[in-house]
Amino acid sequence: MTKSASISRKLFLVIALLTTLMCPLLYLSGQFFPQALGFLEPAICPSEMHIDRVTESISDARGNVTASYLVCTDGKEDVDVTGKMLILLFGVAILGVGLLVTWALTGPSK
């Protein structure tokens, strides 16, 4: 294996690992610090809205249920974007795993 092929293979591995490790970071950011996901607002939110987290508690005969979800808000209106965020998370995860599998299957030539 040439030196440039070795370097490009290592770079490919780093990109694959970063992509895969980004999934839990995006999830935790959405749960605990949604403002950190501001860079995703143009892709997820309608214009002039920002990402925020809303928590609701509901009491019924079964007990208390607490739901938390991501919304895009402008202060007056909330738009639920939990589904879009989950699609993004699973898409990044599939991309990362696909890159890792590609890296493993295209091992160094002998």
N, C-alpha and C positions, 0 to 999 in steps of 0.2 A: 504494500500500500504506500502510495506516495505521501509526502508530507502534507501537501495541500488537500488530498483526499481525507487524511486523518483529521486535519483541522476542520474541514467542512462537516465531517461526521460528528465531531465533538460539538460543533456549533448547532447542528441539527438536534442532538441530544439535549442540549441546554434549552433550546426553544421548546422542544416537546415536554420537558420537565416543567418549565415555567408555565406553559399552557395548562398542564394538568394540575399544578399546584394553585393556579389562579381560581379554580372552582371553589374550594372551601373558603378562600379569602373573599370572594364575591358574596358567597352565602352569608358568612359571618358579618360582613359589612352591611348587608341588607337587613340583618336581624338587629344589630346593635349600633350601627353608625351609618345610616342611609345617606348622609351627606357626602360620605366618601365615594359614593357611586355617581357623583355629579358629572363625571366624564361620560357616563352612559345616557344622560338626559336627552341629547339630540337624537339618539337612536330609539329611545323608549317612550319619552314623554311628548305630548303635543307641545307646540310652541308656547313659550312664555310660562311653562310650568316647571317645577322642580320635584325631585324625588323625596318622599318622606315616608315614615312608617306610622301606621294607625293600629291601635290596639283597642279591641272591644271586649267587654265582659258581659256575658249573658247568663242569667240565673233561671233555672227551670226546676222541674221535679227531680231531675237527675243530678243537680248540683250546679256549680259554677263552671262555665266554659269561657276560656279566654282565647280570642283569635287575634292574630297579628298578620298584617299584610302590607305590601308596598303600594303606595299611591303616588300619582303625580298630582300636585296641587298648585293652585295659584292663589290660595287663601280663601277663595269663594267656592271653588268646585274641586272635587276629588275624582280622579280617574284611576281605577284599580289596574295596576300593571304587574301584579304578581305572576300571572300567566306568561307575559312577555319575558319577565326576569327568569322564570324557570326554563323557558325555551332557550334563552341565552346561556344559562348555566349548563344545561344538558348538552347544548351545541358545543360549548367550549370543552366540556369533558370528553365528548366523542372525538373532537378534533385532537385533543391531547393524547388520548389513548391510540387513535389512529396513527399519529406521528410516532409514538413509542413503538407500536407494532411494526411500522415501516422501517424504523431505525433497527429493530431487532432482526427483521427479515432480510435487510440489505446489509448483512454483516460484512466485515472486512474480507476481501478476496484473498485467497491463499496462493 
